[in-house]
Amino acid sequence: MAVTRRIFVLLSACSPLFAADKKSPQGQVEDDTVSIAATVLSADQLRQATGTDFDNNYTVLDVRVTPKGTTPYVLTLDDFTLRSEASGEHSGPFLSAGQIAGDGALVLERSYGNRQNADSPRPLEGTKLQMKTDAKGDSALDALKKKMLVSKNITGPVSGLMFFPLSPKEKPKNLILSCKTPKGHLRMAFK
């Protein structure tokens, strides 16, 4: 029994080392005007950043935007779209923290049917939109206001969270982040 206990203690001590090896899916793209890097956050990472996982309702990216050159870059969240190549779903990000947390936040629930085969997208069967009316999300709202990426003119690197109303059950390898820039369109895959 003492040997079993030692093995358990040894494995318990090593488990954080194995967990640290797992990297979050990341991607990076750039053109002459801007460099964009993004990481898909897990529910645990989102909870660490904001204090909640928002009931696992969103796909959340930690995005870093770095302008190139000497002229200010106009960072506009409307220029971003996240698309799932598996389901065909796509959406722009939420533009303000109030859309996600606090009184009046919208909660989107989608239901899906079964795939015809492994290569076909899941058919969307229904969408339900609800308005959150409790004041429970106030601490989350404060955290989001500090953590979310916002539209503005930038001259140096900025980073923040982007929330998309896509199912977080989408596999990151199937996600494509698109961004319009003054030079064209950038497309980022996650690995």
Contacts in CASP RR format, 6 or more apart in sequence:
PFRMAT RR
TARGET T0000
AUTHOR 0000-0000-0000
METHOD contacts of the structure
MODEL  1
MAVTRRIFVLLSACSPLFAADKKSPQGQVEDDTVSIAATVLSADQLRQAT
GTDFDNNYTVLDVRVTPKGTTPYVLTLDDFTLRSEASGEHSGPFLSAGQI
AGDGALVLERSYGNRQNADSPRPLEGTKLQMKTDAKGDSALDALKKKMLV
SKNITGPVSGLMFFPLSPKEKPKNLILSCKTPKGHLRMAFK
24 39 0 8 1.000
24 40 0 8 1.000
24 41 0 8 1.000
24 42 0 8 1.000
24 45 0 8 1.000
25 39 0 8 1.000
25 40 0 8 1.000
25 172 0 8 1.000
25 173 0 8 1.000
25 175 0 8 1.000
25 190 0 8 1.000
25 191 0 8 1.000
26 37 0 8 1.000
26 38 0 8 1.000
26 39 0 8 1.000
26 40 0 8 1.000
26 190 0 8 1.000
26 191 0 8 1.000
27 37 0 8 1.000
27 38 0 8 1.000
27 39 0 8 1.000
27 177 0 8 1.000
27 188 0 8 1.000
27 189 0 8 1.000
27 190 0 8 1.000
27 191 0 8 1.000
28 35 0 8 1.000
28 36 0 8 1.000
28 37 0 8 1.000
28 38 0 8 1.000
28 188 0 8 1.000
29 35 0 8 1.000
29 36 0 8 1.000
29 179 0 8 1.000
29 186 0 8 1.000
29 187 0 8 1.000
29 188 0 8 1.000
30 36 0 8 1.000
30 68 0 8 1.000
30 186 0 8 1.000
31 181 0 8 1.000
31 183 0 8 1.000
31 184 0 8 1.000
31 186 0 8 1.000
32 68 0 8 1.000
32 183 0 8 1.000
33 67 0 8 1.000
33 68 0 8 1.000
33 69 0 8 1.000
33 73 0 8 1.000
33 181 0 8 1.000
33 182 0 8 1.000
33 183 0 8 1.000
34 65 0 8 1.000
34 66 0 8 1.000
34 67 0 8 1.000
34 68 0 8 1.000
34 73 0 8 1.000
34 179 0 8 1.000
34 181 0 8 1.000
34 186 0 8 1.000
35 65 0 8 1.000
35 66 0 8 1.000
35 68 0 8 1.000
36 63 0 8 1.000
36 64 0 8 1.000
36 65 0 8 1.000
36 66 0 8 1.000
36 177 0 8 1.000
36 179 0 8 1.000
36 186 0 8 1.000
36 188 0 8 1.000
37 63 0 8 1.000
37 64 0 8 1.000
37 66 0 8 1.000
38 61 0 8 1.000
38 62 0 8 1.000
38 63 0 8 1.000
38 64 0 8 1.000
38 162 0 8 1.000
38 177 0 8 1.000
38 188 0 8 1.000
38 190 0 8 1.000
39 61 0 8 1.000
39 62 0 8 1.000
40 59 0 8 1.000
40 60 0 8 1.000
40 61 0 8 1.000
40 172 0 8 1.000
40 175 0 8 1.000
40 190 0 8 1.000
41 49 0 8 1.000
41 60 0 8 1.000
41 61 0 8 1.000
41 62 0 8 1.000
41 161 0 8 1.000
43 53 0 8 1.000
43 56 0 8 1.000
43 168 0 8 1.000
44 53 0 8 1.000
45 62 0 8 1.000
46 52 0 8 1.000
46 53 0 8 1.000
46 54 0 8 1.000
46 60 0 8 1.000
46 161 0 8 1.000
47 53 0 8 1.000
49 62 0 8 1.000
49 143 0 8 1.000
49 147 0 8 1.000
49 161 0 8 1.000
50 140 0 8 1.000
50 143 0 8 1.000
50 144 0 8 1.000
50 147 0 8 1.000
50 161 0 8 1.000
51 139 0 8 1.000
51 140 0 8 1.000
51 143 0 8 1.000
52 101 0 8 1.000
52 137 0 8 1.000
52 140 0 8 1.000
52 143 0 8 1.000
54 100 0 8 1.000
54 101 0 8 1.000
54 140 0 8 1.000
54 163 0 8 1.000
55 107 0 8 1.000
56 168 0 8 1.000
57 107 0 8 1.000
57 108 0 8 1.000
57 109 0 8 1.000
57 165 0 8 1.000
57 168 0 8 1.000
58 94 0 8 1.000
58 100 0 8 1.000
58 163 0 8 1.000
58 164 0 8 1.000
58 165 0 8 1.000
58 166 0 8 1.000
58 168 0 8 1.000
59 82 0 8 1.000
59 163 0 8 1.000
59 164 0 8 1.000
59 166 0 8 1.000
59 167 0 8 1.000
59 168 0 8 1.000
59 170 0 8 1.000
59 175 0 8 1.000
60 161 0 8 1.000
60 162 0 8 1.000
60 163 0 8 1.000
60 164 0 8 1.000
60 168 0 8 1.000
61 82 0 8 1.000
61 161 0 8 1.000
61 162 0 8 1.000
61 164 0 8 1.000
61 177 0 8 1.000
62 159 0 8 1.000
62 160 0 8 1.000
62 161 0 8 1.000
63 149 0 8 1.000
63 159 0 8 1.000
63 160 0 8 1.000
63 161 0 8 1.000
63 162 0 8 1.000
64 157 0 8 1.000
64 158 0 8 1.000
64 159 0 8 1.000
64 160 0 8 1.000
65 73 0 8 1.000
65 75 0 8 1.000
65 149 0 8 1.000
65 154 0 8 1.000
65 157 0 8 1.000
65 158 0 8 1.000
65 159 0 8 1.000
66 156 0 8 1.000
66 157 0 8 1.000
67 73 0 8 1.000
67 154 0 8 1.000
67 155 0 8 1.000
67 156 0 8 1.000
67 157 0 8 1.000
72 153 0 8 1.000
72 154 0 8 1.000
72 155 0 8 1.000
73 153 0 8 1.000
73 154 0 8 1.000
73 155 0 8 1.000
74 153 0 8 1.000
75 149 0 8 1.000
75 150 0 8 1.000
75 151 0 8 1.000
75 152 0 8 1.000
75 153 0 8 1.000
75 154 0 8 1.000
75 158 0 8 1.000
76 151 0 8 1.000
77 92 0 8 1.000
77 93 0 8 1.000
77 95 0 8 1.000
77 149 0 8 1.000
77 150 0 8 1.000
77 151 0 8 1.000
77 162 0 8 1.000
78 92 0 8 1.000
78 95 0 8 1.000
78 151 0 8 1.000
79 179 0 8 1.000
79 180 0 8 1.000
79 181 0 8 1.000
80 92 0 8 1.000
80 93 0 8 1.000
80 162 0 8 1.000
80 177 0 8 1.000
80 178 0 8 1.000
80 179 0 8 1.000
81 90 0 8 1.000
81 91 0 8 1.000
81 92 0 8 1.000
81 177 0 8 1.000
81 178 0 8 1.000
81 179 0 8 1.000
82 90 0 8 1.000
82 91 0 8 1.000
82 92 0 8 1.000
82 93 0 8 1.000
82 162 0 8 1.000
82 164 0 8 1.000
82 166 0 8 1.000
82 175 0 8 1.000
82 176 0 8 1.000
82 177 0 8 1.000
82 178 0 8 1.000
83 89 0 8 1.000
83 90 0 8 1.000
83 175 0 8 1.000
83 176 0 8 1.000
83 177 0 8 1.000
83 178 0 8 1.000
84 90 0 8 1.000
84 166 0 8 1.000
84 170 0 8 1.000
84 174 0 8 1.000
84 175 0 8 1.000
84 176 0 8 1.000
85 174 0 8 1.000
85 175 0 8 1.000
85 176 0 8 1.000
86 121 0 8 1.000
86 122 0 8 1.000
86 170 0 8 1.000
86 171 0 8 1.000
86 174 0 8 1.000
87 112 0 8 1.000
87 121 0 8 1.000
87 122 0 8 1.000
87 124 0 8 1.000
87 167 0 8 1.000
87 170 0 8 1.000
87 174 0 8 1.000
88 121 0 8 1.000
89 124 0 8 1.000
89 166 0 8 1.000
89 167 0 8 1.000
89 170 0 8 1.000
90 166 0 8 1.000
91 164 0 8 1.000
91 165 0 8 1.000
91 166 0 8 1.000
92 164 0 8 1.000
93 149 0 8 1.000
93 162 0 8 1.000
93 163 0 8 1.000
93 164 0 8 1.000
94 100 0 8 1.000
94 162 0 8 1.000
94 163 0 8 1.000
94 164 0 8 1.000
94 165 0 8 1.000
95 151 0 8 1.000
96 148 0 8 1.000
97 141 0 8 1.000
97 144 0 8 1.000
97 145 0 8 1.000
97 148 0 8 1.000
98 104 0 8 1.000
98 105 0 8 1.000
98 141 0 8 1.000
98 144 0 8 1.000
99 105 0 8 1.000
99 106 0 8 1.000
99 163 0 8 1.000
100 140 0 8 1.000
100 141 0 8 1.000
100 144 0 8 1.000
100 163 0 8 1.000
101 137 0 8 1.000
101 138 0 8 1.000
101 140 0 8 1.000
101 141 0 8 1.000
101 144 0 8 1.000
102 132 0 8 1.000
102 135 0 8 1.000
102 136 0 8 1.000
102 137 0 8 1.000
102 138 0 8 1.000
102 140 0 8 1.000
102 141 0 8 1.000
103 132 0 8 1.000
103 133 0 8 1.000
103 134 0 8 1.000
103 135 0 8 1.000
104 131 0 8 1.000
104 132 0 8 1.000
104 133 0 8 1.000
105 131 0 8 1.000
105 132 0 8 1.000
105 137 0 8 1.000
106 129 0 8 1.000
106 130 0 8 1.000
106 131 0 8 1.000
106 132 0 8 1.000
107 129 0 8 1.000
107 130 0 8 1.000
107 131 0 8 1.000
107 132 0 8 1.000
108 127 0 8 1.000
108 128 0 8 1.000
108 129 0 8 1.000
108 165 0 8 1.000
109 127 0 8 1.000
109 128 0 8 1.000
109 129 0 8 1.000
109 130 0 8 1.000
110 124 0 8 1.000
110 126 0 8 1.000
110 127 0 8 1.000
110 128 0 8 1.000
110 167 0 8 1.000
111 124 0 8 1.000
111 125 0 8 1.000
111 126 0 8 1.000
111 127 0 8 1.000
111 128 0 8 1.000
112 122 0 8 1.000
112 123 0 8 1.000
112 124 0 8 1.000
112 125 0 8 1.000
113 122 0 8 1.000
113 123 0 8 1.000
113 124 0 8 1.000
113 125 0 8 1.000
114 122 0 8 1.000
114 123 0 8 1.000
115 121 0 8 1.000
115 122 0 8 1.000
115 123 0 8 1.000
144 161 0 8 1.000
147 160 0 8 1.000
147 161 0 8 1.000
148 160 0 8 1.000
148 161 0 8 1.000
148 162 0 8 1.000
148 163 0 8 1.000
149 158 0 8 1.000
149 159 0 8 1.000
149 160 0 8 1.000
149 161 0 8 1.000
149 162 0 8 1.000
152 158 0 8 1.000
166 175 0 8 1.000
172 190 0 8 1.000
173 189 0 8 1.000
173 190 0 8 1.000
173 191 0 8 1.000
175 189 0 8 1.000
175 190 0 8 1.000
176 187 0 8 1.000
176 188 0 8 1.000
176 189 0 8 1.000
177 187 0 8 1.000
177 188 0 8 1.000
177 190 0 8 1.000
178 185 0 8 1.000
178 186 0 8 1.000
178 187 0 8 1.000
178 188 0 8 1.000
179 185 0 8 1.000
179 186 0 8 1.000
179 188 0 8 1.000
END
